[in-house]
Amino acid sequence: MTSSKSLRLYYWPTPNGWKISIMLEELGVPYEVIPIDIGKGAQFDPEFLKISPNNKMPALVDPDGPGGEPISVFESGAILMYLGRKFGKFYPTDERARVEVEQWLMWQMGGFGPMLGQNHHFAKYAPEKIPYAIDRYRNETHRLYGVLNKQLATRDYVAGDYSIADMAIVGWATLWEGQGIDLAEFPHVAAWLDRMRARPAVTRGLALARDQRRDVATDEEAKKVLFGQRAR
């Protein structure tokens, strides 16, 4: 159910989009989904660029922002932190605990996301298979899974208690097979994924509009939009 006060999520079913759909499902607050079909260039629409000037989704509009005035937020990590502060959940207020969450959120935003994305791009989508690039990003992906596995060896969730850091990481980690990862090498990551998928809100967040995902490898027009930065 949506209302005039519902949060508006500009979304497409990708690992970055899933971060926010999971968070909203965990919060149990009303929200409206505005699809941004990135394969068709919806991210370049002038109205969307007013909200997300970097032409990337997800983005969020909160009609009841600070001081009761609307606010728009782009960048998935910033959205998670905003929602965590607004609703007081999954983002601790104790400074030490907050730093623990934030450093793993930044780890995902700066590494476990960009590097995995490059891995997937050069292995699957690049018109020319460049062995150096494939090896470079595949090896970095493997290293990052090792970092995550070590962190999860002594705790159930990445930063201790379940938090926005877990929400940020899980969508990328669910795609381990396509990233060339053998999850048997990372048993603590595998156990964490099982714990995450056992959460109903995570299941719902990952399922949101998932039937709209397409195989970009066989969609030449989508590749031109996504990889050529060509607007509609």
Secondary structure as UniProt FT lines:
FT   TURN            4..5
FT   STRAND          7..11
FT   HELIX           15..27
FT   STRAND          31..35
FT   TURN            38..41
FT   HELIX           42..44
FT   HELIX           46..51
FT   TURN            53..54
FT   STRAND          59..62
FT   TURN            63..64
FT   HELIX           66..68
FT   STRAND          71..74
FT   HELIX           76..87
FT   HELIX           95..110
FT   TURN            111..113
FT   HELIX           114..120
FT   HELIX           121..125
FT   HELIX           131..151
FT   HELIX           152..154
FT   TURN            158..159
FT   HELIX           164..173
FT   TURN            174..176
FT   HELIX           177..179
FT   HELIX           183..185
FT   HELIX           187..197
FT   HELIX           200..207
FT   TURN            208..209
FT   HELIX           210..212
FT   HELIX           216..218
FT   HELIX           220..228
//
